[in-house]
C-alpha cells in the first residue's frame, strides 16, 4: 500500500473536517451523563460520513444523486436542528430545577441528528472529494475510504477528549446548551449563504 496516498488521504480528511471536532465536542458535552450517548454520537458521525463518502464515490463514477445546485440547501438541516436545540434549551430553562434534570434524561443527540449535521456540514467536502476520487482509480479510492473511516474514529475520540477536559467540560456544561444551537444555526446559515441558496 502506497504510504504517499495514505498521507494524502489523512491530510485531505484533516483539512476538510477540522470544524467537526468542535461540533463533536458540543455533541459529547450535550450527551454527558446520558447512558449510551457516546455510542449514539459515534454511530451518527459514521452514518453521516458514510453518506458523504457514498455520494462522493457515486459522483466520481458519474452518478449525480445530489445535483450541485442542491448542496447549498443542505444548510437547512443544521439550521433546523439548531433552532430545535434552541427551543429545547429555552423550554428546559423555563422549567428549571428538578424539571430541567428530568427533561434532559432523554436528551442527548440522536444518531440521526448527528448524521444530519455531519452530512450537511460535509456537503462542500463532496465537491473536493469527487475529483480526487475520480483520478485515484478504484484502488486509490478504496485507500481514501479506509483512511477516512479510520480517521472518523480519531475525530470522535478527539471530540470526546476535549469535551471531557475539566476546564472545557465545565465551560461546555455551563454554556453548551447555548453554544450548540448557535454553532448549528451559524453552520446552516454559512452553508446557505456561501452556496447562494434562495438567491442569498
SEGU-171921 format. One line per field, with one value per residue: residue in one letter; x, y, z of N, C-alpha, C in turn; residue number from 1. Coordinates in steps of 0.1 Angstrom, whole numbers. Example, Ala and Ser with C-alpha at 12.3 -4.5 7.8 and 13.67 -1.06 7.14 Angstrom:
residues 2
residuo: [a_s] .
n_X: [132_128] .
n_Y: [-57_-22] .
n_Z: [78_71] .
ca_X: [123_137] .
ca_Y: [-45_-11] .
ca_Z: [78_71] .
c_X: [132_129] .
c_Y: [-33_0] .
c_Z: [78_79] .
num: [1_2] .
This chain:
residues 200
residuo: [x_x_x_x_x_x_x_x_x_x_x_x_x_x_x_x_x_x_x_x_x_x_x_x_x_x_x_x_x_x_x_x_x_x_x_x_x_x_x_x_x_x_x_x_x_x_x_x_x_x_x_x_x_x_x_x_x_x_x_x_x_x_x_x_x_x_x_x_x_x_x_x_x_x_x_x_x_x_x_x_x_x_x_x_x_x_x_x_x_x_x_x_x_x_x_x_x_x_x_x_x_x_x_x_x_x_x_x_x_x_x_x_x_x_x_x_x_x_x_x_x_x_x_x_x_x_x_x_x_x_x_x_x_x_x_x_x_x_x_x_x_x_x_x_x_x_x_x_x_x_x_x_x_x_x_x_x_x_x_x_x_x_x_x_x_x_x_x_x_x_x_x_x_x_x_x_x_x_x_x_x_x_x_x_x_x_x_x_x_x_x_x_x_x_x_x_x_x_x_x] .
n_X: [9_6_23_23_-2_-18_-9_-17_-45_-50_-43_-61_-85_-82_-80_-105_-123_-119_-135_-154_-145_-151_-179_-184_-174_-193_-216_-208_-206_-233_-244_-234_-234_-256_-269_-254_-250_-225_-221_-242_-236_-211_-220_-238_-220_-205_-225_-233_-209_-204_-225_-217_-193_-204_-220_-199_-183_-201_-206_-180_-179_-196_-223_-250_-265_-270_-276_-254_-265_-282_-267_-261_-285_-285_-278_-301_-306_-287_-295_-323_-320_-305_-323_-342_-328_-323_-349_-355_-336_-345_-371_-363_-349_-369_-384_-367_-347_-357_-373_-359_-337_-351_-362_-340_-332_-338_-326_-298_-279_-295_-286_-294_-297_-270_-259_-272_-263_-235_-235_-247_-228_-207_-212_-198_-175_-179_-176_-149_-139_-148_-133_-108_-112_-121_-98_-81_-87_-100_-86_-71_-92_-103_-84_-85_-111_-109_-89_-102_-125_-112_-101_-124_-130_-108_-114_-138_-128_-112_-130_-145_-125_-118_-142_-143_-122_-115_-116_-127_-149_-164_-170_-184_-206_-218_-223_-229_-255_-263_-243_-243_-268_-263_-239_-248_-269_-253_-236_-255_-265_-242_-236_-259_-256_-230_-233_-252_-279_-314_-310_-293] .
n_Y: [-12_22_45_72_79_73_93_115_111_113_139_153_146_158_185_191_185_197_215_198_187_206_206_179_179_196_180_157_169_177_152_142_122_108_76_55_76_84_63_66_91_85_66_81_100_83_73_97_105_83_86_109_99_79_94_110_90_78_100_103_82_91_92_113_117_138_168_195_220_216_212_236_239_220_232_238_217_216_242_239_219_233_254_238_228_252_259_237_241_266_259_240_257_274_256_248_238_207_198_205_187_163_166_165_139_121_134_145_140_123_95_101_129_137_125_139_166_161_153_175_195_185_188_205_191_170_181_185_160_145_150_141_114_106_107_90_63_29_14_34_50_33_31_58_58_39_51_75_66_54_76_90_78_87_114_114_104_126_147_138_137_165_174_162_173_189_218_226_210_220_245_239_225_246_265_250_244_267_273_251_253_278_273_254_268_288_273_263_287_297_277_280_307_308_290_303_298_302_326_341] .
n_Z: [0_-9_9_4_-6_15_33_19_19_47_52_35_47_73_67_55_75_99_114_124_148_168_167_173_200_212_209_224_249_253_255_278_307_299_294_269_252_240_223_205_194_181_163_148_136_120_103_90_78_62_44_31_19_2_-16_-28_-39_-57_-74_-84_-101_-120_-114_-104_-78_-61_-71_-79_-75_-54_-31_-15_-1_18_41_54_71_95_104_110_130_149_156_167_189_203_210_227_247_257_267_287_304_312_327_347_377_392_372_349_351_349_324_307_308_287_268_248_218_190_169_142_142_147_124_104_107_103_77_63_70_57_30_13_13_-5_-30_-31_-27_-49_-75_-67_-60_-85_-100_-87_-91_-87_-67_-54_-45_-27_-7_2_13_33_50_56_70_92_104_112_136_151_151_166_190_196_199_220_239_242_252_276_291_322_324_300_299_321_311_288_300_313_292_270_262_250_232_213_198_186_171_153_140_129_112_94_83_71_52_35_27_16_-5_-20_-18_-22_-35_-20] .
ca_X: [0_14_23_21_-16_-23_-7_-26_-59_-51_-42_-73_-96_-80_-83_-119_-132_-113_-146_-162_-141_-159_-193_-185_-172_-205_-225_-204_-210_-247_-248_-227_-243_-268_-265_-254_-249_-213_-223_-251_-229_-202_-228_-243_-209_-202_-236_-232_-197_-206_-233_-208_-185_-213_-223_-187_-179_-211_-203_-168_-183_-205_-237_-253_-277_-272_-272_-246_-273_-289_-258_-263_-298_-282_-277_-314_-306_-282_-303_-335_-316_-301_-335_-349_-320_-325_-362_-354_-329_-354_-381_-357_-345_-381_-389_-357_-346_-358_-379_-349_-330_-359_-364_-328_-328_-340_-319_-285_-282_-298_-277_-298_-293_-256_-256_-277_-253_-223_-237_-249_-216_-197_-217_-188_-164_-182_-170_-134_-135_-151_-122_-97_-116_-122_-84_-74_-90_-107_-76_-68_-104_-105_-74_-90_-123_-104_-83_-112_-133_-104_-100_-136_-129_-99_-121_-147_-120_-107_-142_-148_-113_-119_-155_-141_-112_-122_-119_-136_-162_-172_-175_-195_-217_-224_-227_-231_-269_-264_-233_-247_-278_-256_-230_-256_-275_-243_-232_-266_-266_-230_-238_-269_-251_-219_-238_-261_-293_-325_-305_-285] .
ca_Y: [0_34_54_86_81_73_106_125_109_118_154_158_145_168_199_192_181_203_221_187_184_215_201_167_182_201_169_149_176_176_139_138_117_100_63_52_88_83_53_72_101_79_60_92_105_73_74_110_105_72_91_118_91_73_104_113_78_77_111_101_72_97_93_125_116_151_179_205_231_212_212_247_237_211_241_238_206_221_253_234_212_244_260_228_227_264_258_228_248_276_252_234_268_278_247_249_228_192_196_205_175_153_169_162_125_115_142_140_139_110_92_107_143_138_122_150_177_157_152_188_202_179_190_211_181_162_188_183_145_139_150_133_100_102_105_80_49_21_11_46_54_23_36_70_55_32_61_85_59_52_90_94_73_96_126_111_104_140_154_133_141_179_176_157_180_196_232_227_203_229_256_233_222_258_272_242_245_279_272_241_259_289_268_247_278_295_264_263_299_297_268_286_319_306_283_311_293_312_338_349] .
ca_Z: [0_-10_20_0_-8_29_39_12_24_60_51_29_57_83_62_52_86_112_122_130_162_177_167_181_214_217_210_235_261_254_259_290_317_294_290_255_243_232_212_195_186_171_152_139_129_110_93_82_69_52_33_23_10_-8_-27_-35_-48_-68_-83_-91_-112_-130_-110_-97_-69_-54_-80_-73_-71_-42_-19_-5_7_30_53_62_82_108_108_117_143_158_161_176_201_210_216_238_258_263_274_299_312_317_338_358_388_390_359_339_352_344_310_299_309_274_258_241_204_184_158_130_143_144_110_95_108_97_62_58_71_47_17_5_11_-16_-42_-30_-28_-62_-85_-61_-62_-99_-106_-79_-95_-76_-57_-46_-38_-15_3_7_21_46_58_61_81_104_110_118_150_157_153_177_202_199_203_234_248_245_260_290_299_332_322_288_303_329_302_279_308_316_280_258_257_242_221_203_188_179_162_143_132_121_101_85_75_63_40_27_21_7_-17_-28_-17_-21_-41_-10] .
c_X: [9_12_19_6_-23_-21_-15_-40_-60_-51_-55_-85_-94_-84_-98_-128_-127_-124_-154_-158_-149_-173_-194_-183_-185_-215_-221_-208_-225_-252_-242_-237_-255_-263_-265_-252_-237_-215_-232_-244_-219_-209_-233_-232_-205_-213_-235_-220_-198_-215_-225_-199_-192_-216_-211_-182_-188_-208_-190_-169_-193_-220_-239_-266_-280_-267_-264_-254_-281_-280_-260_-275_-296_-281_-290_-314_-300_-290_-315_-331_-311_-312_-342_-341_-322_-339_-362_-347_-337_-365_-375_-353_-358_-386_-380_-357_-348_-364_-369_-341_-338_-361_-352_-324_-328_-332_-305_-289_-285_-288_-281_-296_-279_-253_-261_-268_-240_-224_-238_-236_-205_-201_-206_-176_-166_-175_-155_-131_-137_-140_-110_-100_-116_-108_-76_-76_-96_-98_-74_-80_-107_-96_-80_-102_-118_-98_-93_-120_-125_-103_-112_-136_-119_-106_-131_-140_-116_-118_-145_-137_-115_-131_-153_-129_-119_-126_-129_-150_-170_-178_-186_-207_-225_-230_-230_-245_-272_-255_-238_-257_-271_-247_-238_-263_-265_-238_-242_-266_-254_-231_-248_-263_-240_-223_-248_-275_-303_-320_-298_-272] .
c_Y: [12_43_69_89_81_87_117_124_115_133_160_157_156_182_201_190_187_209_210_184_193_210_189_170_187_189_160_156_176_162_134_133_109_87_61_64_88_74_59_83_95_72_70_98_96_73_86_110_94_77_101_110_84_82_108_102_77_88_109_91_78_98_106_124_129_161_189_217_228_213_224_245_227_219_242_228_211_233_249_227_223_251_251_228_240_264_249_234_258_270_246_245_273_269_248_238_214_189_195_192_163_154_165_147_118_123_137_137_125_108_100_122_145_136_133_162_174_158_166_196_197_180_195_201_173_168_187_169_140_139_141_119_96_100_94_65_41_18_23_51_45_28_49_67_49_42_71_78_57_66_95_90_82_109_125_111_118_148_151_137_156_181_171_163_189_210_234_221_213_240_251_230_235_265_264_242_257_278_262_247_270_284_261_257_285_286_264_275_301_289_274_298_317_298_291_306_304_326_347_354] .
c_Z: [0_2_16_-1_6_35_32_17_38_60_45_39_68_79_60_64_100_120_129_145_172_178_175_196_220_219_222_248_263_259_272_301_313_289_275_246_235_220_201_187_176_160_142_130_117_99_84_73_58_40_24_13_-1_-20_-35_-44_-60_-79_-91_-103_-122_-126_-102_-89_-63_-64_-73_-68_-58_-29_-10_4_18_43_61_73_95_113_116_130_153_164_171_190_210_217_228_250_265_271_287_309_319_328_350_368_384_377_348_339_346_329_301_300_295_264_254_227_199_173_145_130_140_129_101_95_101_82_57_59_62_33_8_3_-1_-29_-42_-33_-42_-72_-80_-63_-77_-105_-99_-84_-84_-65_-48_-38_-26_-4_10_17_34_55_64_72_93_111_116_133_157_161_165_190_206_205_218_244_252_254_274_298_309_329_310_292_312_320_293_287_311_303_268_252_249_230_210_193_180_168_150_134_123_110_90_76_66_50_30_20_11_-6_-25_-28_-16_-27_-31_-15] .
num: [1_2_3_4_5_6_7_8_9_10_11_12_13_14_15_16_17_18_19_20_21_22_23_24_25_26_27_28_29_30_31_32_33_34_35_36_37_38_39_40_41_42_43_44_45_46_47_48_49_50_51_52_53_54_55_56_57_58_59_60_61_62_63_64_65_66_67_68_69_70_71_72_73_74_75_76_77_78_79_80_81_82_83_84_85_86_87_88_89_90_91_92_93_94_95_96_97_98_99_100_101_102_103_104_105_106_107_108_109_110_111_112_113_114_115_116_117_118_119_120_121_122_123_124_125_126_127_128_129_130_131_132_133_134_135_136_137_138_139_140_141_142_143_144_145_146_147_148_149_150_151_152_153_154_155_156_157_158_159_160_161_162_163_164_165_166_167_168_169_170_171_172_173_174_175_176_177_178_179_180_181_182_183_184_185_186_187_188_189_190_191_192_193_194_195_196_197_198_199_200] .
